[in-house]
Amino acid sequence: ELENQLTTKSKTLDELKQSLALNGSAEQTPEALSLKIAELCEMVDSIVSQVAQLKTSMQSILEQWRVYDEVYAEVSLMTTRYLSCIDQCKPSVMSLEALKKQVKTLQ
């Protein structure tokens, strides 16, 4: 969206340049208007460069979040599996008599 707005503003500045070259202005000298338009063009170029840098940074950040989401899902799945294993591996609770009988059987 920013890139589209910058393109529109750049076209407007180009139209102003052309208009100034053809007509001039009674309020200000053409040289003064030309300087202001040149400054605006430099500002637009700077903003275009900043938007490009921002776009690159945002793509990198989005990639990092994608990797984070994948790893988080994997860790979450592993945690669920380990909790299930722990629940299944718990020894059953036996009475003292049952334990004594099992010890005798094993002996």
Secondary structure, 3 states (H helix, E strand, C coil): CHHHHHHHHHHHHHHHHHHHHHCCCCCCCHHHHHHHHHHHHHHHHHHHHHHHHHHHHHHHHHHHHHHHHHHHHHHHHHHHHHHHHHHHHCCCCCCHHHHHHHHHHHC
